[in-house]
Amino acid sequence: MKNTTRLLVSTALLLSLVSFARAAALDSWSGANTDSDTDHPAVTSGSKSLSATLPAGSTLDAIGDTLTFSGQVTFTFAGTPNTGSGNFRWGLFNSNDSTNNNGWLGYMVGNRPDNSTYLYEKNTGTGSWNATSSDGWTRILTSITGGNSGGVEIAAGSYNLMLSLKREADGLLVNWSLIGTGGVSSYSLIGSWLDTSPVTLAYDRIGISITSNFGQSSATFADLSMVKTSAIPEPSATVLFATLCILLATVVMKRIRHCRQSC
């Protein structure tokens, strides 16, 4: 009886500490050359801009809520390694009720061949999401942790990419990374920055941009997805939690009855 009670209490405590995650593949891309209706779109050479709509409910409602975009990209280049001065960039946005690419709000991260950081915030204006030189973009230069590759250039190969936004008590924590695998494992770009005055906590678009002078022959993506993690369970998770508690309570009651009958 005591062991069963301990199990009930321990399980309830464990469940109370669990973060609840909801994942969705991103499989409808505007701007892809091939496989635009999959989670593995691909583009050819030149300037490219891909965007996708995020699942409903991609809002950071409470402290601890996190949105994480992740996937893999494989580059090929006419020359190896890439010595172009262009950028590979990816970002999370609120389309701000716009019917085109202009006026979005959010963040764009990426690589810079000159070993500086690439982090831009779009918090106002009518500029396009994929042109950081347009109206409303601000380049972030201070209070960034990491954010560069240590001078290592992107070469032909496969990379894991990530961008997450986590709501904290004092703002919005932006984390991003581009990590080489296999033959390009020497490439590692990891950065973070706390936005103490975020302009929005709701996001509905993901954007990927390659500038014209980046120099790729192709870029093929894989396993592109969005995960929302919340410390506060959604209704379906609450139902699951309640069901588990009922099942555990039933076990306890059966043990009690069995003990009374056999004692």
N, C-alpha and C positions, 0 to 999 in steps of 0.2 A: 504493500500500500504506500509506504513512504517513497519507495523507488518510483512508483507510478506518478505520484504527486510531483516529485522532483522533475520527472520527464516532462510533465505538463508545463510546469513553471519555466524550465529551461527552454523548451520549444517556443513558448510564447515570447520569452525575452529575445531569443535568436531571431524570430520573425520580425520583431519590432525594430531590429537593427538592419534589416535587409533593405537595400535599395531596389526599387522596382524599375525595370527597364522595358522599353518598347522599341523594337527594331523594325526597320522597313528598308527593302532594297529600293534604290533609285533607278528606275528602268524606263524613263521617258525623257529623252534629252533633245533639246533644241540646239542646232548648230553642229551636230555630229555628221561625219561623212558616211559612216556605216554603223550598223547596229544601234541606231538611235532609240529603239524601243526595248533595250536590254540594260542590264547593270554593267555592261562592258562595251560602251561605245568606243569608237576610234575616229581619229582625224588624221589628215595627211599634212603636207608641209604648209608653211605660211602662217599668217595670223589666224587664230582660231578662238572662238568664244562659244562655250557650251553652258547651258543652264537647265535646271530641272526644278520642278515644284516639290516642296517638302510635304510630308504627310500632315494632315490636319492635326492641330494640337501641339505644334512645335513652338510652344511658348514656355518661357521660364517663369512659372507661376510662383515658385517659392524658393527660399534659400536652399541651396543644395541641388536644385534642378540643373541638369546638364544636357546640352545638345552636342552630339559628336558625329561629324562627317568623317568617313574613312574609306579607304580603298587602295588600289595599286595602279601605278602607271608604268608602262614600258616605253622607253624612247629609242628610236633609231636615228642616226645622224649620217649625213653624207660623209662627214669626217669624224674621226674619233680621237680624242674626246671633243665635245662641243666647245668651241672657243668663241661662240657668239656672245654678244653683249645683251641679249634679250632676256626676258623673264618668263618663267612658268609660275602661274598664280592661281589661287583658289580662295573662295570667300563664301561667307554666309550673310544673307540679306533679308530685309523686310522690303517687299516690292512697293510698299507705301501706296497701294491702290493704283499704281501706274499700269498703263496698258501697253507700255513698251519698255525699253531698257533704261529709261531715264528716271531719275528721282528716287532710286532705291536707297535704302539705309543699311549700313552694316560694316563689315570688315573684309579686307583683302590681305592675304599673306602670300609670300612667295620667296624665290631665290634672287640673289643679286651677285653677279660674278665678281664685283669689286670687294666682296667680303663685308659689306655693310648689311644692315637689316632691311627687310622689306615688309613693312606693316603700314597699312593705310586704313583710315576710318572715314566712312561716308556718313556724315551726320546732318547734312543739310543740302540744299541746292538741287538743280535739275540735271546735273551731269550724269553721264552713262555709268553703269556699274562696272563696265570693262575698260574704262579709260580714266586712270587715276589722275590724269592731268586736267580733267574736266571739272566743272563747277561743283563744289561741295566736298571734295576730297581733301583730307589732311594727312600728311605723312607723319607717323609717330616716330620720334627720334630719342625720347628719353624714357627712363624707368623700365626698359625692356630687359628681360633676362634672356641671354642667348640670342637666337634669331639669325645666326649666320652659320655658314658651313666651314668656317676656318680657312677659307680660300680655296677649298676643293671645288672643282667645277663639275657640273652635271655631265655625265658621259652616257653612252649607249648602255642600256640596262634597265632593270626593274627597281622601282622605288615604292615604299609604303608611304602614303600621305594621310594626314589627319589634321582636322581643325575642330576644336571644341570650344564651347562657350558655357561657362559655369556661373550661375548666379551666387554671389556671396553677399555677406552682410554689408560690405563696404563697396560693392560694385559688381562688375562683370569681369571674370577672369578669362582671358583669351589664351588658349594654348594651341600650338601648331607644330607640325613636324613633317619632314621629308627624309626618309631613311633608306639608303641604298641597300640592296640585297645581292647576294652572290658576288659577281665580279666587280660590283660597284659599292661594296660594303664600306669602303672608306668614306663615303659621302654621308654626312649626318648633319641635318639642320633641325634644331629644336629651339623653340622660343616660347615665351610667355609674357603677358602684359596685363595689368589690372586697369580696367577702365572705370574710374570712380564716378563717372557721370554718363552712363550709357543712354543713348537717345531712344532705344527701343529694347524690349524684352521678348518680342514676338518675331518669329522668322518664318518665311515661307518660300525662300529661293536659295539654291546653291548655284554658284557660278565658277567656271573654270576657264582661264584665259591664257593663251600663249601669244606672245608678241611676235611681230613679223621677223625680227632679227634674232629670235631664239635659235633658229637653224635646224629644227627637227625635220627628218624625212617623214616620220610618223609618230603618233602617240596613241597607244592602245591602253584603255583602262580596264579594270576588273574589280568585281565585288564592291561597287560603289553603294554605300548604304548610309542611313541616318539612324542613330540611336538616341532616344530620349531616356535619361535616367532621372528618377525622382525619388526623393526621400519620403514623399507623401504618396501613398498608393492611390492609383486610379480606382474607379468603382469595381472593375473586374478583379483587381488584386485584393480589394477589401473583401469581396465575396469569398475569394479563395481563402483568405486569412480566417474569416469567420467560420467557413466550413471545416478547416483544420482544427480550430478550437472546439467545434461541436463534436468532431470525431474523437478528439482526445478526451473531452468530457465524458463521452459515451463509454470509452474504455475504462475511465476511472470509476464510473457508476457500476459497470459490470464487475470490476474487481471488488468494489465494496459489497455488492450483493453476494458474490461468490464467497467472500470472507465471512460474512454473516451466516451463510448457510452451512459452511464447513466448520465454523468455530463452535 
